[in-house]
Amino acid sequence: MELGKLLSKLFFQLMLMSDSLNDMVRLVNESHGAQAHTLSPAILDHQRELLLCMADLPPHDLQPSLRPEHSGDSLVLLMTNKRYGQALLALRQLRTAFGAEFGCCEASDIDVLLLMFCRSHSLKAWALVGAVPDALRRQSQSLRDANADVASAVRRLASDSVVSHRASTASSLTESFQKISYLPD
């Protein structure tokens, strides 16, 4: 019974989250200028900062490590946090470890970092805006139906247990009184 109540609460919370996500996607899709968003100003800022940082970086040879401590995602995070020097060094470490996947040479560092930054942001925007509203509505309705089914099952179980508890109490009282003899034999 307790498990059923907890399951009902879980479905209710999932339904609320699904409804909120559906509303958020709808608002983003309907917002003014949702399709006109551009990364150009951010790209220009990143490019300028990377050029300044690249000029300040001393040319040094990286020791190839067997397990680089960075990944493509960490490069984007470093760019987002404006830690350009670390992003450039991490990119060079990844190029040493994995080769041309991270550019061909130091001359392409800025282009590779900007490309990874743009790709990351376009994928994130697609994940939110690219969600299919009809599918979200169907999922939300399915959760609503499941929540109603579980809640009614829990109520039935609760009423059945109350009725069975009353019946067992009444039958035990009847049995107790049957054992008592009121008339002398």
ABEGO torsion letter per residue (X at the ends): XAAAAAAAAAAAAAAAAAAAAAAAAAAAAABBGAAABBAAAAAAAAAAAAAAAAAABBBBBBBBBABBABBAAAAAAAAAAGBAAAAAAAAAAAAAAAEAAAEABAAAAAAAAAAAAAAAAAAAAAAAAABBAAAAAAAAAAAAAAAAAAAAAAAAAAAAAAAAAAAAAAAAAAAAAAABBABBX
